[in-house]
Structure formats: C-alpha cells, structure tokens
Amino acid sequence: MQRGLLVVISSPSGGGKTTVIQELRRRCPELKYSISATTRPPRKGEKNGRDYFFLTEAEFRNKIAAGEFIEWAEVHGYLYGTTRQYLEPLLQQGETIVLDIDVIGGLNIKKLYPQDSLLVFLKPPSVKELFTRLWKRGTEATTEIVKRFSRVPWEIAKAKEYDVVIVNKDLTKTVNKIIEVIQNYKKHGGR
C-alpha cells in the first residue's frame, strides 16, 4: 500500500486557512484533518478535540519532553504542535491528511516527510486586505492583531520554500486550485 500524503496549508493570520480548509473538506470528505494541539485559549465556537486539542503550557511541554510531537512551534506567544500519535497511523493507511499549520511547522513537516508532504501557502491578495480580514474577524484584541501582523513579511518571504503558492482572493478558485494540485501530485507521483 502506498503511504499517505500530508497536505500542509499555511498562511499569515487572517489569510483564510480555516475557511479554505472547511470548504476543501466539505467538497472532499475523504480528506482527513489533522487536529493540532495548542496552548492558545479557545475562540468563540471552538471545541476541544474538534478544532484543536487545547492544553495548558505544562501539558504541552510534557508532551514535547516525551517526544509526542512531529513538529511544534511557538507562534504569537502560544505553542502549537502536531502529534505523532494522530498522523503516523493515517500515513501508514495511505490517507491524505490536511494540516492547518504555520510556516515553521510546515517546513519542519517537509524536513521530516520530504516524500510524503505537499506544502501549499495561501498568500493574501494584499497586505491591506489581510489587515482588514484580521480586524473584521474580531477574535483578537488590537495588541494581538499588531503582533500577528508584524510577522506577515517574514511569513510571505518563507512562501518561496513551499511547493505551491496560491493568492487567496476567491474561495472557489482557491479550493479548486488546491484540489487540482493534490490530484496532480498523486497522479504524477510527486514524491
């Protein structure tokens, strides 16, 4: 049986990852979704075990010490990580797994799974549009928005290390492009 594929989707905060992944999963229900662990507090409507595994910093650091994360990073003052226990069995079963992670995590996945990963970076149509999205989202305080926004130039510069960069201007076109990229990768043995 052929190993699975890790499809990493990254973007700056407010870049539309969550919306794009929700639509991608709606249109391709066979895709598995990797639930990340985080020390960030839940946003309104988020549920533990569905959106994230919400952990205390002590719990997260214990898992780091125990080697339970494939990748982890500190982003915007919070810890985020992907557990080995969740991903490895799915890869062995040949599943295609979508990961919603930051650029550091994405590049770490690429190092660990160079033959089993496809990195997709969602670039905002403009920096102004990104700021508007972050502001309208209304889930962070102004100081948090400023912190997230200060990281954008660095994240966009890292996009060149990704396999595919898509300007996320239109949801349908973006999702269509991701589906096409996944299909081409599998068809042509992008490994």
C-alpha positions as CSV (number, residue, x, y, z in Angstrom):
1,M,0.0,0.0,0.0
2,Q,1.2,3.5,-0.9
3,R,1.9,5.8,2.0
4,G,-0.4,8.7,2.5
5,L,0.1,12.4,1.8
6,L,0.4,15.3,4.2
7,V,-1.1,18.4,2.6
8,V,0.1,21.4,4.7
9,I,-1.8,24.6,4.3
10,S,-0.2,27.7,5.7
11,S,-0.9,31.5,5.5
12,P,-0.4,34.5,7.6
13,S,-3.0,35.1,10.3
14,G,-6.2,36.2,8.6
15,G,-5.1,34.6,5.3
16,G,-8.1,32.4,5.1
17,K,-6.7,29.0,6.0
18,T,-9.6,27.9,8.2
19,T,-12.3,28.9,5.6
20,V,-10.4,27.3,2.8
21,I,-9.8,24.1,4.7
22,Q,-13.5,23.9,5.7
23,E,-14.6,24.3,2.1
24,L,-11.9,21.8,0.9
25,R,-13.2,19.2,3.5
26,R,-16.8,19.9,2.5
27,R,-16.0,19.2,-1.1
28,C,-13.6,16.3,-0.5
29,P,-14.9,14.5,2.6
30,E,-12.4,11.7,2.1
31,L,-9.6,14.0,3.2
32,K,-8.6,13.6,6.8
33,Y,-7.9,16.6,9.0
34,S,-5.1,16.8,11.5
35,I,-6.2,18.4,14.7
36,S,-3.3,20.4,16.2
37,A,-2.6,20.9,19.9
38,T,-2.3,24.5,21.2
39,T,-1.9,26.5,24.4
40,R,-4.0,29.3,22.9
41,P,-7.3,29.8,24.6
42,P,-10.3,28.7,22.5
43,R,-12.0,31.3,20.3
44,K,-15.8,31.6,20.4
45,G,-17.3,28.4,19.0
46,E,-14.2,26.3,19.0
47,K,-14.4,22.9,20.7
48,N,-11.6,20.8,22.2
49,G,-10.9,17.8,20.1
50,R,-12.7,19.2,17.1
51,D,-10.8,22.4,16.3
52,Y,-7.7,22.0,18.5
53,F,-6.6,20.0,21.5
54,F,-6.4,22.8,24.0
55,L,-3.6,22.2,26.5
56,T,-2.0,24.1,29.4
57,E,1.6,25.1,28.8
58,A,2.7,22.5,31.3
59,E,0.8,19.7,29.5
60,F,2.2,20.9,26.1
61,R,5.8,21.0,27.4
62,N,5.4,17.5,29.0
63,K,4.4,16.2,25.5
64,I,7.4,17.9,24.0
65,A,9.7,16.2,26.5
66,A,8.0,12.9,25.8
67,G,8.7,13.3,22.1
68,E,5.0,13.2,21.2
69,F,5.1,16.0,18.6
70,I,6.2,15.6,15.0
71,E,6.5,19.3,14.9
72,W,5.8,22.2,17.2
73,A,6.5,25.9,17.4
74,E,5.8,29.0,19.4
75,V,3.7,31.3,17.4
76,H,2.3,34.6,18.6
77,G,3.1,33.7,22.2
78,Y,1.4,30.3,22.1
79,L,2.6,26.8,21.5
80,Y,1.2,24.8,18.6
81,G,2.0,21.2,17.6
82,T,1.1,18.1,15.6
83,T,1.1,14.8,17.4
84,R,2.8,11.7,16.1
85,Q,0.1,9.5,17.5
86,Y,-2.5,11.1,15.2
87,L,-0.6,11.3,12.0
88,E,1.6,8.2,11.7
89,P,-1.3,5.7,11.5
90,L,-3.1,7.7,8.9
91,L,0.0,7.9,6.7
92,Q,0.6,4.2,7.0
93,Q,-3.1,3.6,5.9
94,G,-2.4,5.7,2.7
95,E,-4.7,8.6,3.7
96,T,-4.5,12.2,2.5
97,I,-4.3,14.4,5.6
98,V,-4.8,18.2,5.6
99,L,-2.8,20.2,8.2
100,D,-3.5,23.8,9.1
101,I,-0.2,24.9,10.5
102,D,2.2,27.9,10.4
103,V,5.2,28.2,8.2
104,I,7.7,26.9,10.7
105,G,5.6,23.8,11.3
106,G,5.1,23.3,7.5
107,L,8.8,23.5,6.8
108,N,9.5,21.1,9.7
109,I,7.0,18.6,8.2
110,K,8.8,18.9,4.8
111,K,12.1,18.1,6.5
112,L,10.7,15.0,8.3
113,Y,8.5,13.8,5.4
114,P,10.1,15.1,2.2
115,Q,8.4,12.3,0.1
116,D,5.1,12.4,1.8
117,S,4.3,16.1,2.0
118,L,2.9,18.8,-0.2
119,L,3.1,22.4,1.1
120,V,0.6,25.0,0.0
121,F,0.9,28.6,1.0
122,L,-2.1,30.9,0.8
123,K,-1.0,34.4,0.0
124,P,-3.3,37.3,0.7
125,P,-4.4,39.4,-2.2
126,S,-2.7,42.4,-0.5
127,V,-1.4,43.3,2.9
128,K,-4.2,45.8,3.3
129,E,-6.8,43.1,2.6
130,L,-5.1,40.8,5.2
131,F,-5.3,43.6,7.8
132,T,-9.0,44.1,7.0
133,R,-9.7,40.4,7.4
134,L,-7.9,40.2,10.7
135,W,-9.7,43.3,12.0
136,K,-13.2,42.1,10.8
137,R,-12.7,38.7,12.3
138,G,-13.0,40.2,15.7
139,T,-11.4,37.3,17.6
140,E,-8.2,39.1,18.8
141,A,-7.5,42.3,20.7
142,T,-5.8,45.1,18.9
143,T,-2.4,44.3,20.5
144,E,-2.8,40.7,19.3
145,I,-3.6,41.9,15.7
146,V,-0.5,44.1,15.8
147,K,1.6,41.1,17.0
148,R,0.2,38.8,14.3
149,F,0.6,41.5,11.6
150,S,4.2,42.1,12.4
151,R,5.1,38.5,11.4
152,V,3.4,38.8,7.9
153,P,6.5,39.9,5.8
154,W,8.6,37.1,7.2
155,E,5.8,34.5,6.5
156,I,5.4,35.7,3.0
157,A,9.1,35.6,2.4
158,K,9.1,31.9,3.6
159,A,6.4,31.1,1.0
160,K,9.1,30.6,-1.6
161,E,10.1,27.4,0.3
162,Y,6.6,25.9,-0.2
163,D,5.7,23.7,-3.2
164,V,2.8,25.9,-4.3
165,V,1.8,29.5,-3.6
166,I,-1.9,30.5,-4.3
167,V,-3.2,34.0,-4.0
168,N,-6.3,33.5,-1.9
169,K,-8.7,36.1,-3.4
170,D,-11.7,33.9,-4.4
171,L,-12.7,30.9,-2.2
172,T,-13.9,28.7,-5.0
173,K,-10.9,29.3,-7.2
174,T,-8.5,28.8,-4.3
175,V,-10.1,25.5,-3.3
176,N,-10.3,24.3,-7.0
177,K,-6.6,25.0,-7.3
178,I,-5.7,23.1,-4.2
179,I,-7.8,20.1,-5.3
180,E,-6.0,20.2,-8.7
181,V,-2.6,20.4,-7.1
182,I,-3.4,17.4,-4.8
183,Q,-4.7,15.3,-7.8
184,N,-1.7,16.2,-9.9
185,Y,0.7,15.4,-7.1
186,K,-0.8,12.0,-6.6
187,K,-1.2,11.2,-10.3
188,H,2.4,12.1,-11.2
189,G,3.8,10.5,-8.0
190,G,5.1,13.9,-6.8
191,R,7.3,12.0,-4.4
